[in-house]
Amino acid sequence: MIPSVLPTYNRAPLSFVKGEGSWLIEADGRRFLDLGAGIAVNALGHAHPALVDALTTQANTLWHVSNLYQIPQQQALADKLVANSFADTVFFTNSGTESCELAVKMARKYWNDKGHPERSRVIAFEGSFHGRSSAGIAAAGSQKMTAGFGPLLPGFTHLGWGDHDALKAEDLSDVAAILIEPIQGEGGIRPLPDMCLKGLRALCDESGTLLVLDEVQCGIGRTGRLFAHEWAGIVPDIMMVAKGIGGGFPLGAVLATENAASGMTAGTHGSTYGGNPLACAVGCAVMDHVTDPDFLADVCRRASLLRQRLEGLVAAHPDVLEGVRGSGLMLGLKCKVSNIDLVNAAYAAELITVPAADNVVRLLPPLTLSDAEIAEAITRLEQAATALEKAPA
Ligand SMILES: *Cc1c(COP(=O)(O)O)cnc(C)c1O
């Protein structure tokens, strides 16, 4: 008999009943240190007082009105995003994949309105992840997500990650946009070198192609800058955001320049819930923290401490671990054993991590993870790695 919850997930046998900062409390009372943060969502940890206050204050005032009316919380959040990024304008969604939908629609509409409806193709990359909507799976293109769901949304081309020659060989005259994650998350914490991001920007500038960045996982302070592309000193034309911006409340956004958004006039797009007062009140509170330069500087400091400790762990367990990669508090442990085995061994040590492709275990802790919690995380990872160590010959 089919379970009452549609069985599309392989769930771990863990039920968390409470969250406190970087900690999750299981129904049986065990306290897990959370280096997953709901897959890079709980940017300020669990039950952060400022977010609880923003949500409850808004909940006691007004929940929902629809986008038929002005929404002051939405205006405030859009203003904060515009003031702190390349963007001139913002549309609010409820998830990353909805942001992907709009990013693709916006890029196609842009060229349509410029008199080039044939410029509709989107170049994306192997190993990428853009969500589970029809545009999202077509954009990522992997068999794992698309098999059985055809016909797929047409107009996507997939190039190998880092395949410069394939990119150079592309005729961009029918291309609306290049869509890429500055750091692949699901793909196994694969950062795009700054040079490549600069090269993509230059290619887009020459050809007029729109550069769309998916910062759903790597954005909102995760790398120690508000957005990951800032490290490369370039700006996109359109950017997808979600996950961390809601700190645990469902919220996403598409940020764009005035030029890229020029086709999106009244009636061209919409969402019932997108930018609802509850979500935007929480989003404003998240932004107030993650835009603070002292907060970001401290994320960078704690991220290098964590990375240094992880390098030590890799050196101490060469049979289990191969290396550390990533940026800021978006780190991946490339495994020599099965990554799933390491995730399970970490569960046994009461530590939450997240598996990714390419046999990587992801560490995506709350951005508020303390120095003491970093030390505790290393102790627990040490325990997990030791449990997987081959018995000496
Ligand atoms: C999670 C994720 C998405 C999809 O977000 P949802 O909120 O699950 O729809 C898209 N892109 C990237 C890079 C992601 O990590």
The ligand as a Gaussian input file, in Angstrom:
#p B3LYP/6-31G(d) Opt

LIG

0 1
 C       17.899000      23.560000      -3.761000
 C       18.283000      24.159000      -5.045000
 C       17.330000      24.508000      -6.023000
 C       15.874000      24.170000      -5.863000
 O       15.299000      24.810000      -4.772000
 P       13.883000      24.305000      -4.223000
 O       13.543000      25.311000      -3.185000
 O       14.080000      22.933000      -3.697000
 O       12.940000      24.328000      -5.377000
 C       17.767000      25.123000      -7.164000
 N       19.071000      25.395000      -7.359000
 C       20.011000      25.081000      -6.460000
 C       21.434000      25.424000      -6.724000
 C       19.659000      24.435000      -5.276000
 O       20.606000      24.098000      -4.391000

